[in-house]
Amino acid sequence: MDYKIAVIPGDGIGPEIVAEAKKVLDKIGVIYGHSFEYQELLMGGCSIDAYGVPLTDETLEAAKASDSVLLGAVGGDVGKSDWYKLPPDKRPEAGLLKIRKGLELYANIRPAVLFDELSGACPLKEEITEGGFDFIVMRELTGGLYFGERKTIEENGVLKAIDTLTYDENEIRRIAKWGFEVAMKRNKKVCSVDKANVLDSSRLWRKIVKEVSGEYPEVELTDMLVDNCAMQIVRDPKQFDVILTENMFGDILSDEASMVTGSIGMLPSASLGAAKLGLYEPSHGSAPDIAGQDKANPIATVLSAAMMLRYSFDLEKEADAIEAAVKQVLKEGYRTVDIMDKGKTLTGTKQMGDLIVKYLA
């Protein structure tokens, strides 16, 4: 099969980590008989330097015409870069918001994986984390409190701020379908998280998710209140497979989930919509302080590429092969500087990519 991938290296360490992900994809192509065609595009600070805006309409259209988008990172040093002297809608991160909106991406997938080999970095007790854990937070990305009506008024001489949380059944149904589809590719368990004991929006959320679950009889559905979920993530993260939740709850829970893994530099992410086209990127930032020094950890980007193979291209065994290669590299004791530990072998960005390729063979 032939696949057209829009590649956005971006800023900082972005070009370095994306180069290693492409290296891994090319090896997958050789092994499994696929062809990956890359179109490199500018977004973020590099686009500001070239075109005066963080994302041009032409770049957005090129991304839309691709089968999927692989992103490195955007942004620079807020305290030093001239990019941050611009208005907010002209800064590097505005390009990311624009491309998500332009590609109609409403579902955000954030894995939380604790590799056995990195268990020492986890802040939880060893008896909780023994054997590792692997779950996903599926967050609705374009609705809820962050996109509701907001205003500040004066009432009887007192300032009053109002933020409105709204969801309609169609918004809930489409993210729920993604949650169940992802669960079908994993361990077939969905935990729907809400605040149905208080919020009408959560009661509607629970009703619609229950309806959608009828289309997926193989998937076990449970409901959990968000405050309990926050506790359960640190008490027993192994119980989860797919956590399905709304925008604000997902924002908070996905950050908590990334923290309990002990290393955000290892975590990929995906933003998806109704079509197969998705945007895949590491969860970490552009790390301008180490750019160009061969120090960046490319694993999160490599694992983002694996997610692309799984969710946009339905290439399960290929995605499994990349994940297995990453685990083998860690098992052999190779580490980039951010995850370096006593007795391990320090590697650079390029060598880490080469090692993952090696273990694909």
PyMOL commands that set and color helices and strands:
alter all, ss='L'
color gray80, all
select helices_A, chain A and resi 14-32+45-51+57-64+82-85+88-90+92-102+116-121+126-129+144-147+169-184+200-213+226-235+237-239+247-261+264-266+288-290+299-311+316-331+337-339+349-360
alter helices_A, ss='H'
color red, helices_A
select strands_A, chain A and resi 2-10+35-40+68-73+107-114+133-140+150-155+158-163+189-194+220-225+242-245+268-272+278-282+334-335+345-346
alter strands_A, ss='S'
color yellow, strands_A
deselect
rebuild
show_as cartoon
